[in-house]
């Protein structure tokens, strides 16, 4: 009886190439040559009768069939990995390194207690954290996980909801006594809004608002524009310089301080924060704990 799955070693090579989208990078990762990797991919394509990649002189991208095969085989290898870990039981000790990207707000206000619990449970895990307001490229920059908000443009990422985070408009009593409280979007347009510029695109971050019970994205009229440090918009609003939008968990921390002087406005909306990752067998065993 012939072996039905004697090509699984080739599939593992395919998964690495598909994740890195680079034959050279996969060759380095597997300590072999690009020509060996190319022959492996060609052999697997010939066996299945499909083309996995679109190839140009500089770029490699998955075809529709290649993307589907990548997703299905990642899931299959995850099941194999999980089965082996289950039968190993108490003998299993998870170790390794996780590279994580988080936005500034989450990194400062939400991540520390979660990270503390995780590190206590897994003392042999090392975590490298990038805290910034830039959306990293998980594949190109070698990140295992990223925390992001909103809809994801990259369909190769899996997005698992972490929490619902209310967004609020905030300003100091001094500012509101001086300028009045905006009751609707039209009045808000005439206020001093503190805007933030996204480092990755140079565009103004839209405010997510409720206008007549309809959720909208509104670009604030920015007399004050903050770059790089998004928490800076809250500091400026707290000092009476205008109105900003920020997460509830940032505002609540300031609320607990004696010098709290922020006044919460209406138009609140809810944002969902996601844990994003590639379909990778390397991080799969730890995902339920993150």
Backbone as CSV, one residue per row, in Angstrom:
resi,resn,N_x,N_y,N_z,CA_x,CA_y,CA_z,C_x,C_y,C_z
1,UNK,0.849,-1.197,0.000,0.000,0.000,0.000,0.883,1.245,0.000
2,UNK,0.650,2.139,-0.954,1.461,3.349,-1.054,1.036,4.369,-0.001
3,UNK,1.977,5.211,0.357,1.692,6.262,1.336,0.925,7.391,0.673
4,UNK,-0.160,7.814,1.295,-1.019,8.833,0.693,-0.460,10.237,0.907
5,UNK,0.226,10.428,2.034,0.678,11.778,2.368,2.198,11.848,2.484
6,UNK,2.892,11.225,1.531,4.348,11.266,1.561,4.912,12.613,1.106
7,UNK,4.026,13.522,0.760,4.458,14.845,0.290,4.338,15.922,1.369
8,UNK,4.094,15.540,2.622,3.877,16.540,3.669,5.113,17.393,3.934
9,UNK,6.293,16.824,3.706,7.515,17.626,3.872,7.529,18.778,2.869
10,UNK,7.054,18.491,1.648,6.962,19.549,0.632,5.922,20.597,1.039
11,UNK,4.839,20.144,1.649,3.798,21.072,2.100,4.353,22.026,3.161
12,UNK,5.173,21.519,4.069,5.784,22.388,5.085,6.633,23.473,4.440
13,UNK,7.367,23.097,3.393,8.166,24.088,2.663,7.250,25.123,2.029
14,UNK,6.170,24.669,1.415,5.201,25.594,0.800,4.658,26.588,1.827
15,UNK,4.326,26.108,3.021,3.760,26.983,4.045,4.735,28.091,4.431
16,UNK,5.996,27.752,4.505,6.999,28.762,4.863,7.166,29.780,3.742
17,UNK,7.206,29.302,2.500,7.311,30.227,1.362,6.082,31.128,1.296
18,UNK,4.896,30.553,1.518,3.648,31.323,1.460,3.598,32.364,2.565
19,UNK,4.147,32.049,3.723,4.132,32.996,4.836,5.113,34.133,4.610
20,UNK,6.276,33.808,4.061,7.304,34.820,3.857,7.198,35.498,2.492
21,UNK,6.495,34.846,1.561,6.368,35.331,0.179,7.735,35.638,-0.415
22,UNK,8.666,34.730,-0.118,10.029,34.885,-0.611,10.716,33.530,-0.596
23,UNK,11.191,33.079,-1.761,11.904,31.811,-1.837,13.259,31.930,-1.142
24,UNK,13.914,33.073,-1.316,15.220,33.277,-0.675,15.100,33.263,0.841
25,UNK,14.073,33.949,1.370,13.878,33.990,2.818,13.555,32.603,3.359
26,UNK,12.752,31.838,2.611,12.419,30.482,3.033,13.661,29.596,3.029
27,UNK,14.523,29.797,2.033,15.763,29.018,1.958,16.654,29.289,3.162
28,UNK,16.755,30.558,3.541,17.548,30.913,4.722,16.949,30.281,5.971
29,UNK,15.628,30.346,6.075,14.937,29.803,7.244,15.139,28.292,7.368
30,UNK,15.229,27.617,6.237,15.358,26.150,6.227,16.796,25.688,6.023
31,UNK,17.736,26.639,5.983,19.171,26.313,5.815,19.431,25.507,4.554
32,UNK,18.873,25.975,3.457,19.088,25.309,2.177,19.252,26.370,1.096
33,UNK,19.150,25.993,-0.159,19.342,26.939,-1.256,18.018,27.282,-1.924
34,UNK,17.920,28.460,-2.552,16.687,28.822,-3.266,16.307,27.820,-4.353
35,UNK,17.309,27.216,-5.010,16.999,26.253,-6.080,16.309,25.016,-5.523
36,UNK,16.709,24.568,-4.323,16.048,23.430,-3.686,14.605,23.779,-3.346
37,UNK,14.386,24.986,-2.835,13.025,25.432,-2.501,12.171,25.507,-3.753
38,UNK,12.715,26.057,-4.823,11.969,26.182,-6.078,11.563,24.817,-6.624
39,UNK,12.487,23.851,-6.582,12.168,22.509,-7.075,11.084,21.850,-6.214
40,UNK,11.124,22.111,-4.909,10.112,21.551,-4.008,8.727,22.094,-4.336
41,UNK,8.640,23.408,-4.533,7.353,24.037,-4.861,6.837,23.531,-6.208
42,UNK,7.734,23.435,-7.196,7.342,22.944,-8.526,6.836,21.509,-8.442
43,UNK,7.518,20.682,-7.631,7.106,19.287,-7.471,5.708,19.186,-6.857
44,UNK,5.435,20.013,-5.864,4.127,19.994,-5.215,3.035,20.528,-6.142
45,UNK,3.352,21.588,-6.888,2.386,22.130,-7.861,2.039,21.078,-8.922
46,UNK,3.059,20.334,-9.376,2.839,19.307,-10.393,1.979,18.173,-9.844
47,UNK,2.214,17.819,-8.588,1.443,16.728,-7.970,-0.035,17.081,-7.862
48,UNK,-0.312,18.348,-7.480,-1.696,18.768,-7.251,-2.350,19.357,-8.500
49,UNK,-1.532,19.685,-9.483,-2.078,20.230,-10.716,-2.565,21.658,-10.591
50,UNK,-1.969,22.456,-9.679,-2.351,23.862,-9.509,-1.096,24.723,-9.409
51,UNK,-1.269,26.008,-9.639,-0.174,26.968,-9.470,-0.396,27.735,-8.182
52,UNK,0.609,27.707,-7.301,0.480,28.355,-6.002,0.772,29.858,-6.048
53,UNK,1.749,30.249,-6.871,2.266,31.614,-6.803,2.234,32.304,-8.164
54,UNK,2.072,33.623,-8.098,2.334,34.485,-9.242,3.763,34.977,-9.074
55,UNK,4.598,34.749,-10.064,6.013,35.070,-9.953,6.386,36.207,-10.891
56,UNK,7.086,37.204,-10.356,7.722,38.234,-11.168,9.200,38.259,-10.779
57,UNK,9.949,39.131,-11.386,11.386,39.186,-11.074,11.639,39.649,-9.650
58,UNK,10.694,40.383,-9.059,10.918,40.940,-7.721,9.901,40.485,-6.683
59,UNK,8.745,40.043,-7.122,7.670,39.776,-6.164,7.105,38.366,-6.318
60,UNK,6.590,37.876,-5.220,5.917,36.588,-5.174,4.585,36.799,-4.473
61,UNK,3.503,36.343,-5.054,2.187,36.477,-4.432,1.396,35.200,-4.653
62,UNK,0.474,34.919,-3.731,-0.334,33.703,-3.819,-1.458,33.861,-4.835
63,UNK,-1.687,32.816,-5.621,-2.873,32.777,-6.455,-4.078,32.475,-5.570
64,UNK,-5.259,32.547,-6.136,-6.457,32.234,-5.357,-6.414,30.787,-4.854
65,UNK,-5.982,29.877,-5.730,-5.863,28.472,-5.333,-4.767,28.296,-4.284
66,UNK,-3.670,29.037,-4.449,-2.581,28.964,-3.482,-2.995,29.480,-2.119
67,UNK,-3.778,30.550,-2.098,-4.255,31.110,-0.827,-5.175,30.111,-0.121
68,UNK,-6.070,29.479,-0.882,-6.989,28.506,-0.303,-6.221,27.302,0.256
69,UNK,-5.255,26.814,-0.518,-4.462,25.666,-0.067,-3.654,26.020,1.179
70,UNK,-3.108,27.231,1.199,-2.342,27.715,2.354,-3.198,27.694,3.619
71,UNK,-4.411,28.244,3.531,-5.294,28.308,4.689,-5.686,26.916,5.174
72,UNK,-6.027,26.030,4.222,-6.471,24.681,4.601,-5.326,23.875,5.213
73,UNK,-4.144,23.976,4.635,-3.024,23.194,5.147,-2.490,23.763,6.463
74,UNK,-2.563,25.061,6.653,-2.187,25.628,7.949,-3.083,25.057,9.028
75,UNK,-4.377,24.989,8.731,-5.322,24.443,9.698,-5.031,22.966,9.963
76,UNK,-4.702,22.212,8.907,-4.395,20.792,9.062,-3.160,20.591,9.940
77,UNK,-2.139,21.389,9.729,-0.923,21.257,10.534,-1.150,21.717,11.975
78,UNK,-2.042,22.661,12.141,-2.392,23.071,13.501,-3.052,21.922,14.251
79,UNK,-3.905,21.162,13.557,-4.558,20.021,14.185,-3.539,18.945,14.557
80,UNK,-2.577,18.714,13.691,-1.524,17.744,13.992,-0.719,18.198,15.204
81,UNK,-0.371,19.482,15.199,0.408,20.030,16.305,-0.368,19.926,17.620
82,UNK,-1.649,20.237,17.553,-2.481,20.175,18.756,-2.598,18.738,19.257
83,UNK,-2.765,17.790,18.350,-2.890,16.384,18.745,-1.634,15.903,19.454
84,UNK,-0.476,16.294,18.946,0.777,15.873,19.570,0.943,16.487,20.955
85,UNK,0.494,17.729,21.081,0.611,18.386,22.390,-0.337,17.763,23.411
86,UNK,-1.510,17.343,22.942,-2.475,16.720,23.849,-1.941,15.395,24.379
87,UNK,-1.385,14.561,23.496,-0.903,13.256,23.937,0.355,13.385,24.785
88,UNK,1.106,14.485,24.603,2.285,14.709,25.440,1.896,15.092,26.862
89,UNK,0.727,15.724,26.993,0.193,16.074,28.312,1.139,16.907,29.142
90,UNK,1.396,16.450,30.374,2.179,17.221,31.344,3.633,17.355,30.930
91,UNK,4.093,16.526,30.003,5.489,16.597,29.605,5.770,17.809,28.730
92,UNK,4.733,18.446,28.238,4.886,19.588,27.341,5.227,20.856,28.108
93,UNK,6.265,21.549,27.669,6.620,22.840,28.235,6.820,23.818,27.083
94,UNK,5.945,24.780,27.001,5.984,25.719,25.883,7.096,26.739,26.095
95,UNK,7.906,26.921,25.062,8.986,27.905,25.126,9.121,28.555,23.757
96,UNK,9.948,29.578,23.696,10.169,30.256,22.427,10.027,31.762,22.556
97,UNK,9.868,32.415,21.402,9.818,33.874,21.351,8.614,34.324,20.544
98,UNK,7.923,35.340,21.031,6.783,35.929,20.337,7.089,37.394,20.057
99,UNK,6.893,37.802,18.820,7.094,39.202,18.436,5.722,39.849,18.272
100,UNK,5.440,40.851,19.085,4.101,41.441,19.193,4.124,42.927,18.865
101,UNK,3.161,43.381,18.085,2.996,44.803,17.777,1.698,45.303,18.395
102,UNK,1.774,46.387,19.166,0.578,46.956,19.789,0.572,48.468,19.612
103,UNK,-0.604,49.072,19.470,-0.681,50.532,19.399,-0.323,51.154,20.751
104,UNK,0.083,52.406,20.716,0.544,53.096,21.921,-0.488,53.055,23.039
105,UNK,-1.743,53.344,22.718,-2.775,53.396,23.750,-2.932,52.053,24.448
106,UNK,-2.981,50.989,23.673,-3.161,49.660,24.265,-1.913,49.223,25.024
107,UNK,-0.754,49.554,24.472,0.492,49.165,25.110,0.685,49.779,26.480
108,UNK,0.207,51.011,26.666,0.387,51.707,27.938,-0.736,51.432,28.935
109,UNK,-1.952,51.239,28.439,-3.105,51.210,29.337,-3.767,49.852,29.520
110,UNK,-3.547,48.908,28.587,-4.256,47.631,28.689,-3.328,46.413,28.741
111,UNK,-2.221,46.496,28.054,-1.356,45.333,27.913,-0.649,44.886,29.201
112,UNK,-0.119,45.807,30.034,0.714,45.371,31.175,0.102,44.300,32.071
113,UNK,-1.136,44.440,32.572,-1.666,43.382,33.446,-1.890,42.061,32.713
114,UNK,-2.268,42.131,31.441,-2.460,40.910,30.656,-1.130,40.199,30.440
115,UNK,-0.108,40.994,30.171,1.215,40.433,29.931,1.794,39.805,31.195
116,UNK,1.536,40.419,32.322,2.042,39.893,33.590,1.499,38.491,33.856
117,UNK,0.193,38.301,33.656,-0.423,36.989,33.871,0.148,35.951,32.915
118,UNK,0.334,36.361,31.663,0.840,35.435,30.657,2.265,34.991,30.978
119,UNK,3.123,35.921,31.360,4.519,35.597,31.649,4.658,34.727,32.895
120,UNK,3.772,34.913,33.859,3.799,34.063,35.048,3.421,32.624,34.693
121,UNK,2.501,32.477,33.752,2.053,31.141,33.353,3.065,30.455,32.450
122,UNK,3.780,31.251,31.629,4.742,30.686,30.684,6.110,31.341,30.881
123,UNK,6.855,30.915,31.894,8.138,31.570,32.217,9.217,31.373,31.151
124,UNK,9.042,30.405,30.248,10.058,30.151,29.232,9.772,30.862,27.910
125,UNK,8.732,31.679,27.891,8.407,32.445,26.688,9.065,33.826,26.761
126,UNK,9.703,34.221,25.680,10.250,35.579,25.540,9.325,36.380,24.628
127,UNK,9.081,37.632,24.998,8.191,38.478,24.193,8.922,39.764,23.788
128,UNK,8.920,40.021,22.503,9.468,41.266,21.955,8.288,42.142,21.536
129,UNK,8.195,43.333,22.105,7.018,44.182,21.892,7.410,45.472,21.175
130,UNK,6.696,45.762,20.112,6.823,47.051,19.428,5.593,47.880,19.769
131,UNK,5.791,48.982,20.495,4.686,49.863,20.882,4.778,51.132,20.041
132,UNK,3.869,51.277,19.101,3.891,52.445,18.215,2.515,52.630,17.605
133,UNK,2.355,53.729,16.877,1.088,54.023,16.210,1.127,53.639,14.735
134,UNK,2.057,52.766,14.392,2.231,52.344,13.002,1.704,50.922,12.817
135,UNK,0.939,50.715,11.757,0.490,49.372,11.416,1.628,48.623,10.728
136,UNK,2.206,47.649,11.421,3.338,46.927,10.867,2.865,45.907,9.837
137,UNK,3.783,45.489,8.981,3.538,44.399,8.047,4.003,43.116,8.736
138,UNK,3.048,42.291,9.179,3.397,41.109,9.959,4.359,40.187,9.217
139,UNK,4.139,40.002,7.924,4.972,39.082,7.159,6.355,39.673,6.914
140,UNK,6.399,40.874,6.356,7.677,41.476,5.972,8.560,41.773,7.177
141,UNK,7.948,42.125,8.312,8.727,42.523,9.482,8.835,41.428,10.542
142,UNK,8.277,40.264,10.230,8.475,39.118,11.103,7.711,39.137,12.410
143,UNK,6.546,39.780,12.441,5.734,39.798,13.661,4.824,38.583,13.707
144,UNK,4.659,38.023,14.901,3.742,36.902,15.092,2.317,37.376,15.322
145,UNK,2.173,38.457,16.093,0.857,38.942,16.507,0.829,40.461,16.455
146,UNK,-0.371,41.007,16.273,-0.558,42.459,16.327,-1.949,42.757,16.869
147,UNK,-2.062,43.813,17.630,-3.359,44.267,18.122,-3.772,45.471,17.286
148,UNK,-4.953,45.368,16.681,-5.428,46.425,15.785,-6.911,46.670,16.001
149,UNK,-7.400,47.733,15.378,-8.798,48.089,15.502,-9.437,48.188,14.125
150,UNK,-10.741,47.980,14.081,-11.480,48.166,12.835,-11.324,47.009,11.861
151,UNK,-11.762,47.243,10.623,-11.720,46.217,9.596,-10.303,46.047,9.063
152,UNK,-9.941,44.813,8.717,-8.598,44.514,8.245,-8.574,44.418,6.730
153,UNK,-7.678,45.186,6.076,-7.609,45.118,4.616,-6.923,43.853,4.122
154,UNK,-6.069,43.221,4.944,-5.312,42.055,4.528,-6.070,40.777,4.862
155,UNK,-6.556,40.077,3.851,-7.383,38.892,4.077,-6.569,37.700,4.566
156,UNK,-5.230,37.786,4.496,-4.402,36.674,4.965,-4.272,36.672,6.484
157,UNK,-4.791,37.694,7.160,-4.733,37.757,8.614,-6.013,37.215,9.237
158,UNK,-5.857,36.534,10.346,-6.997,36.140,11.163,-7.153,37.202,12.243
159,UNK,-8.373,37.672,12.463,-8.644,38.700,13.477,-9.560,38.126,14.538
160,UNK,-9.054,38.019,15.769,-9.862,37.504,16.876,-10.228,38.648,17.808
161,UNK,-11.511,38.903,18.048,-11.906,40.027,18.911,-11.317,39.895,20.315
162,UNK,-10.759,41.006,20.798,-10.203,41.051,22.156,-11.175,41.700,23.134
163,UNK,-11.666,42.886,22.772,-12.583,43.597,23.655,-13.284,44.712,22.900
164,UNK,-14.392,45.165,23.460,-15.088,46.331,22.933,-14.654,47.546,23.735
165,UNK,-14.160,48.549,23.036,-13.613,49.729,23.695,-14.394,50.974,23.279
166,UNK,-15.160,51.579,24.203,-15.894,52.812,23.871,-14.940,53.965,23.545
167,UNK,-15.314,54.745,22.553,-14.591,55.965,22.200,-15.423,57.159,22.639
168,UNK,-14.780,58.130,23.289,-15.505,59.301,23.780,-14.823,60.595,23.359
169,UNK,-15.636,61.623,23.234,-15.098,62.964,23.059,-14.877,63.571,24.437
170,UNK,-13.714,64.187,24.629,-13.385,64.739,25.945,-12.840,66.157,25.813
171,UNK,-13.098,66.934,26.855,-12.574,68.297,26.942,-12.587,68.710,28.405
172,UNK,-11.830,69.722,28.752,-11.781,70.178,30.139,-12.949,71.118,30.440
173,UNK,-13.355,71.215,31.699,-14.404,72.176,32.073,-14.037,73.603,31.693
174,UNK,-12.747,73.942,31.798,-12.313,75.310,31.457,-12.607,75.608,29.989
175,UNK,-12.299,74.648,29.118,-12.555,74.857,27.697,-14.055,74.964,27.421
176,UNK,-14.838,74.073,28.035,-16.273,74.062,27.778,-16.964,75.291,28.353
177,UNK,-16.466,75.801,29.477,-17.016,77.049,30.032,-16.726,78.222,29.106
178,UNK,-15.605,78.145,28.434,-15.200,79.227,27.544,-15.878,79.141,26.182
179,UNK,-16.020,77.903,25.665,-16.487,77.725,24.290,-17.885,77.119,24.185
180,UNK,-18.403,76.580,25.296,-19.711,75.937,25.257,-19.613,74.464,24.894
181,UNK,-20.699,73.737,25.147,-20.732,72.307,24.876,-21.417,72.055,23.532
182,UNK,-20.726,71.443,22.575,-21.371,71.165,21.285,-22.463,70.104,21.437
183,UNK,-23.621,70.408,20.944,-24.766,69.497,21.093,-24.934,68.563,19.898
184,UNK,-24.279,68.888,18.786,-24.400,68.056,17.592,-23.160,68.243,16.723
185,UNK,-23.129,67.549,15.617,-21.960,67.581,14.747,-21.738,68.958,14.141
186,UNK,-22.803,69.634,13.797,-22.673,70.962,13.201,-21.989,71.922,14.163
187,UNK,-22.339,71.871,15.435,-21.695,72.727,16.439,-20.261,72.288,16.684
188,UNK,-20.004,70.976,16.619,-18.650,70.468,16.841,-17.676,71.006,15.794
189,UNK,-18.167,71.232,14.590,-17.315,71.728,13.508,-16.697,73.084,13.828
190,UNK,-17.322,73.845,14.714,-16.833,75.189,15.030,-15.958,75.211,16.283
191,UNK,-15.655,74.042,16.820,-14.815,73.969,18.013,-13.358,73.698,17.651
192,UNK,-12.496,73.877,18.645,-11.072,73.644,18.492,-10.809,72.150,18.727
193,UNK,-10.724,71.391,17.633,-10.534,69.941,17.723,-9.044,69.600,17.651
194,UNK,-8.642,68.687,18.491,-7.246,68.262,18.534,-7.136,66.966,17.747
195,UNK,-6.510,67.030,16.580,-6.461,65.894,15.655,-5.124,65.165,15.770
196,UNK,-5.098,63.946,15.222,-3.873,63.142,15.218,-3.586,62.666,13.803
197,UNK,-2.314,62.749,13.417,-1.895,62.298,12.088,-1.304,60.901,12.158
198,UNK,-1.820,60.005,11.326,-1.319,58.637,11.290,0.093,58.603,10.701
199,UNK,1.060,58.038,11.418,2.449,58.006,10.927,2.607,57.231,9.621
200,UNK,1.819,56.170,9.445,1.991,55.308,8.278,1.514,55.955,6.982
201,UNK,0.488,56.804,7.077,-0.097,57.373,5.857,-0.039,58.893,5.778
202,UNK,0.186,59.565,6.924,0.162,61.025,6.937,-1.241,61.598,6.907
203,UNK,-2.257,60.732,7.020,-3.644,61.185,7.004,-4.146,61.451,8.423
204,UNK,-5.140,62.317,8.527,-5.746,62.617,9.823,-6.610,61.426,10.266
205,UNK,-6.442,61.008,11.510,-7.281,59.931,12.040,-8.726,60.406,12.146
206,UNK,-9.669,59.722,11.512,-11.067,60.152,11.612,-11.616,59.923,13.010
207,UNK,-12.592,60.739,13.387,-13.317,60.514,14.631,-14.542,59.668,14.312
208,UNK,-14.782,58.688,15.165,-15.945,57.811,14.995,-17.048,58.330,15.909
209,UNK,-18.146,58.784,15.303,-19.190,59.496,16.045,-20.573,58.925,15.756
210,UNK,-21.490,59.256,16.629,-22.904,59.004,16.380,-23.562,60.324,16.032
211,UNK,-24.188,60.363,14.882,-24.890,61.553,14.433,-26.310,61.148,14.064
212,UNK,-27.277,61.559,14.900,-28.670,61.143,14.708,-28.790,59.610,14.670
213,UNK,-28.099,58.971,15.650,-28.110,57.517,15.826,-27.434,56.758,14.685
214,UNK,-26.750,57.472,13.826,-26.005,56.832,12.737,-24.504,56.983,12.996
215,UNK,-23.764,55.871,12.907,-22.321,55.923,13.123,-21.632,56.449,11.860
216,UNK,-20.784,57.445,12.043,-20.091,58.058,10.912,-18.616,58.209,11.240
217,UNK,-17.818,58.427,10.194,-16.420,58.793,10.364,-16.274,60.244,9.932
218,UNK,-15.735,61.052,10.829,-15.654,62.496,10.593,-14.219,62.954,10.763
219,UNK,-13.728,63.703,9.791,-12.374,64.251,9.880,-12.432,65.562,10.653
220,UNK,-11.788,65.634,11.832,-11.875,66.848,12.655,-11.175,68.033,12.000
221,UNK,-11.753,69.198,12.187,-11.089,70.425,11.764,-9.965,70.692,12.755
222,UNK,-8.748,70.596,12.303,-7.620,70.558,13.233,-6.853,71.884,13.301
223,UNK,-7.170,72.691,14.299,-6.327,73.838,14.575,-5.044,73.379,15.271
224,UNK,-5.166,72.277,16.022,-4.004,71.652,16.650,-3.868,70.245,16.075
225,UNK,-2.698,69.942,15.530,-2.435,68.628,14.946,-1.281,67.967,15.698
226,UNK,-1.551,66.778,16.239,-0.533,66.033,16.985,0.019,64.926,16.094
227,UNK,1.343,64.753,16.143,1.996,63.684,15.402,2.752,62.770,16.367
228,UNK,2.932,61.531,15.963,3.722,60.522,16.680,3.052,59.993,17.952
229,UNK,2.791,60.859,18.954,2.285,60.392,20.255,0.787,60.646,20.358
230,UNK,-0.001,59.587,20.164,-1.448,59.760,20.151,-2.015,60.108,21.523
231,UNK,-1.338,59.683,22.592,-1.803,60.021,23.937,-1.679,61.526,24.186
232,UNK,-0.849,62.188,23.388,-0.677,63.632,23.524,-1.948,64.417,23.293
233,UNK,-2.882,63.874,22.499,-4.129,64.604,22.254,-4.942,64.716,23.546
234,UNK,-4.870,63.668,24.386,-5.595,63.693,25.668,-4.955,64.692,26.618
235,UNK,-3.640,64.711,26.645,-2.924,65.655,27.516,-3.273,67.093,27.157
236,UNK,-3.350,67.389,25.873,-3.676,68.746,25.441,-5.127,69.083,25.765
237,UNK,-6.022,68.124,25.580,-7.429,68.365,25.919,-7.587,68.575,27.416
238,UNK,-6.869,67.800,28.200,-6.925,67.923,29.651,-6.467,69.305,30.104
239,UNK,-5.553,69.896,29.323,-5.015,71.221,29.673,-5.902,72.360,29.204
240,UNK,-7.040,72.038,28.573,-7.981,73.079,28.178,-7.787,73.625,26.792
241,UNK,-7.044,72.904,25.939,-6.726,73.433,24.614,-7.735,73.038,23.540
242,UNK,-8.701,72.181,23.881,-9.689,71.806,22.885,-10.349,70.483,23.201
243,UNK,-10.960,69.893,22.166,-11.675,68.624,22.290,-10.897,67.548,21.541
244,UNK,-10.841,66.350,22.114,-10.219,65.230,21.417,-11.092,63.992,21.567
245,UNK,-10.768,62.963,20.811,-11.436,61.675,20.968,-10.436,60.658,21.490
246,UNK,-10.861,59.872,22.477,-9.966,58.882,23.078,-10.763,57.697,23.618
247,UNK,-10.042,56.627,23.878,-10.671,55.434,24.423,-11.099,55.624,25.870
248,UNK,-12.152,54.933,26.218,-12.699,54.981,27.567,-11.670,54.568,28.612
249,UNK,-10.836,53.561,28.289,-9.892,53.074,29.296,-8.788,54.089,29.592
250,UNK,-8.543,55.022,28.674,-7.592,56.095,28.960,-8.250,57.163,29.816
251,UNK,-9.466,57.540,29.444,-10.209,58.551,30.195,-10.491,58.086,31.620
252,UNK,-10.854,56.826,31.769,-11.177,56.304,33.102,-9.985,56.334,34.040
253,UNK,-8.790,56.100,33.502,-7.604,56.159,34.361,-7.395,57.574,34.875
254,UNK,-7.618,58.547,34.016,-7.491,59.931,34.464,-8.606,60.296,35.440
255,UNK,-9.771,59.685,35.232,-10.897,59.962,36.111,-10.595,59.571,37.556
256,UNK,-9.788,58.524,37.727,-9.470,58.050,39.069,-8.417,58.900,39.763
257,UNK,-7.831,59.821,39.052,-6.829,60.689,39.659,-7.510,61.910,40.280
258,UNK,-6.886,62.451,41.311,-7.478,63.600,42.007,-7.530,64.835,41.120
259,UNK,-6.602,64.930,40.193,-6.564,66.129,39.352,-7.378,65.972,38.075
260,UNK,-8.282,65.013,38.078,-9.118,64.781,36.899,-9.935,66.026,36.576
261,UNK,-9.878,66.469,35.323,-10.653,67.644,34.940,-11.209,67.514,33.520
262,UNK,-11.536,66.269,33.134,-12.113,66.070,31.810,-13.632,65.956,31.898
263,UNK,-14.280,66.537,30.953,-15.735,66.494,30.902,-16.130,65.620,29.714
264,UNK,-16.914,64.593,29.966,-17.276,63.660,28.902,-18.469,64.173,28.102
265,UNK,-18.347,64.105,26.795,-19.429,64.534,25.913,-20.148,63.308,25.353
266,UNK,-21.230,63.551,24.628,-21.991,62.462,24.023,-21.393,62.066,22.667
267,UNK,-22.163,61.417,21.886,-21.742,60.894,20.574,-20.818,59.691,20.722
268,UNK,-20.912,58.958,21.806,-20.029,57.819,22.049,-20.316,56.673,21.094
269,UNK,-19.244,56.009,20.620,-19.362,54.799,19.806,-18.458,53.726,20.405
270,UNK,-18.657,52.497,19.940,-17.875,51.362,20.431,-16.943,50.876,19.324
271,UNK,-15.674,50.701,19.665,-14.702,50.123,18.744,-14.322,48.730,19.218
272,UNK,-14.119,47.817,18.282,-13.651,46.478,18.628,-12.149,46.405,18.371
273,UNK,-11.410,45.934,19.376,-9.974,45.713,19.230,-9.739,44.237,18.931
274,UNK,-8.851,43.970,17.972,-8.609,42.610,17.514,-7.171,42.170,17.769
275,UNK,-7.014,40.872,18.026,-5.699,40.242,18.004,-5.542,39.616,16.629
276,UNK,-4.531,40.044,15.886,-4.360,39.619,14.502,-3.104,38.762,14.355
277,UNK,-3.199,37.754,13.488,-2.052,36.885,13.271,-2.208,36.144,11.949
278,UNK,-1.064,35.680,11.439,-1.096,34.828,10.268,-1.521,33.436,10.695
279,UNK,-1.936,32.634,9.725,-2.277,31.244,10.024,-0.983,30.443,10.138
280,UNK,-0.314,30.606,11.271,1.008,30.016,11.466,0.980,28.953,12.546
281,UNK,1.603,27.821,12.299,1.638,26.750,13.284,2.554,27.101,14.443
282,UNK,3.427,28.098,14.275,4.381,28.417,15.331,3.721,29.057,16.533
283,UNK,2.709,29.923,16.317,2.074,30.630,17.422,0.767,29.986,17.846
284,UNK,0.276,29.014,17.088,-1.038,28.431,17.352,-1.226,27.919,18.776
285,UNK,-0.263,27.174,19.379,-0.494,26.634,20.715,-0.700,27.687,21.788
286,UNK,-0.195,28.899,21.551,-0.286,29.936,22.567,-1.502,30.832,22.388
287,UNK,-2.136,30.814,21.231,-3.220,31.754,20.950,-4.367,31.682,21.942
288,UNK,-4.784,30.517,22.417,-5.876,30.499,23.395,-5.540,31.223,24.695
289,UNK,-4.249,31.418,24.964,-3.850,32.056,26.210,-3.663,33.559,26.060
290,UNK,-3.714,34.069,24.834,-3.404,35.481,24.597,-4.667,36.321,24.524
